[in-house]
Amino acid sequence: YEVTFASISGRGELGEQVLTETARALGLREGVHFTLQTDLAGGGAARPDLLLSVGGGRTVPVDAKASTACWAEAVETDDPAERRDALRVHVRNLRSRAAELSGKDYARWADGIYGTVLFLPSDAAVVAALDTDPELLRWLLDRRVFLCGPTGFAVIASAALFAATERTLLDDVEQVRA
């Protein structure tokens, strides 16, 4: 765990791995329900870690590059002051990543929710951030960034799978009628 969090690429890879494994555990199939590292705009300026297909040609960008190293530090310490400080840095890091995602304007190309999902590989890290900063949720929503862990992603992805399946069924019915 410590080795993984020692580098930025390690942190990103952990988040992407948990995100992909969560999608697959839900029965989503790469190339059908989601794609990885899809270049939305050309030139690499808009490349979410996962692009979820929600039916009707609509997609939801999901980014998993947020660090949870400070949250892990907060969990591991017995010192309340150190925990508070680590959680404040955790929130600051999330705000920084959310601001960066908001600036990428993924919703211009991926219009399933008119925003971006910021995925953390731990539900507890999401809850800790929201508990630490009561204004964080409103701040994120103002920027159209939707923070979630594996459980929240499961809800979003399950809805996407349902929407895609429903769309396919409706298309099949329309073809039979024609």
N, C-alpha and C positions, 0 to 999 in steps of 0.2 A: 504494500500500500504506500509506504513512504517513498519507495523507489519510483512508483508510478507518478506520484505527485511532485517528484523532484524536477520535472521538466514540463514546459508548456505543452509539448507534443504528447507527453505521457498522459497529462490530464485530459487533453482533447480526445486522445485515443480511448481512454477509459469511458468517457461520456458517450462517445460514438458507439463503442462496443455494447454498453448497457442499453442504449437506445435501440440498436439493431437487434439485439437479443430479445428485448421486450417486444418489438414488432413481430418478430418471428414466433415468439411464444404465444402471441395472440392469433396466430394462424395467417398473418399477413405474408404475402409472398413478394419478394423483390422482383421488380419488373412488371408486376401486376397491380399491387396495392401501394407500392412505394419504390422510389429509386434513391440511390445514394450519390452524394456529391454531384448533383445535377446542376450544370451551368445554365442558369435562367436567362442571363442577359447577354451572354457571349463575352469572352475575354476574362472570365473568372471573377468579375466584380460582385456577382450575386450567386453564391454557391452554397446553399444550405447543406447541412450534413445529411438530412433525409427530406425527401419531398413526398408527402403523403397524398395519394389520389383520393378525392372524396366524391367522385362521380360527376358526370356532366362536364368533364374536362377541367374541373376545378381542382386546385391543389393547395396543400397547407405546408409551408416551409417549417422545418424543425431544425434548430441548431443546438448542439450539445457541447459547445466549447467553453462552458462556464467552469471555473475552478471551484472545487469544494475543499481545497487544502486547508483554508482557514476554519471552515466548519469542522473538519476532522480534528484540528488543533483544539478547538473549543470543546469537542466531545471528550478528548483525551485528558484534558487538564482537570485537576481538582481545585484549582485556584479560581474563585469567582471573578476576580478582576481580570485575570488572563482570559477567562471564558468570554466575558463581556467584550473585551478588546478584540478578540479573535472573531466574534460574531459581528461586530461592527465592520471589521475589514471584509468579512464574508459578504455583508450587504453592500458595502462600497464596491466590491468586485462585481457583484451581480448588476448593480446600477451601471457600472462602466460597460459591461458586456451588453446590457439591454440598450444603452444609448447607441452603441456601435451597431447593433442589429436594427434599431429603428432607423438609423441613418442609411442603411443599405436598402430600405424600402422594398423588401421582398414582395410585399403585397401587390406591387405594380405588375409582377409576373405570376405570382402565386396567389390566387384570389379566393381561396376556400374559406378563410376567416378574416381577411383584410388585416392581417398582422402576421406575427411570427411567434412560434412556440419556442421558448427557451427551456430546454430540457436539462434537468440536473439528475445525476444517476442515483439520487437518494431522496425519497419523500421526506425524510427527517431533515435534510438540508433545506428543503423548501419551507417546511414549517418553521424551522429555526430562523430563517431569514424574515419571514412574515411576522413572527413573534418579536423579533429584535427591532424591527422598524414598522410601526403601525401604518405609516404613510406609503410603504413600498408598493402595496397592491395598487393603490390609486395611481401612483407614479408610473408603474409599469403599464397599466391600462391606458393611461393618457398617451403612451408611446406605442400602443398596440402590440405590446409584448406580453405573451401569456406564459407565465412561469409554471412549470409542472415537473413532477418526478415521474417515476414509472407508473404509479397508480393513475395520475391525471392523464398521462399519455395513453394509458390503456383505455380510458373513457373516450378520448378524442379519436384514437385509432379504431376502436370498436364502432363508433358512430360513422367513421369514414368507410369502414368495411360494409356496414349496413347500407349506407347511401350508395356505394358503388354497386353492391349486389341488387338493391332495389332498382337502380337505374338500368342495370343489365336486364332484369326481369321485365321492366316496362318496355325496353327496346325490343325484347323478344316477343312480347305480346303484340306490340305495334307491327312487327314484321309478319306475324301470323295473320293478323287482321288484313294486312295489305295483300 
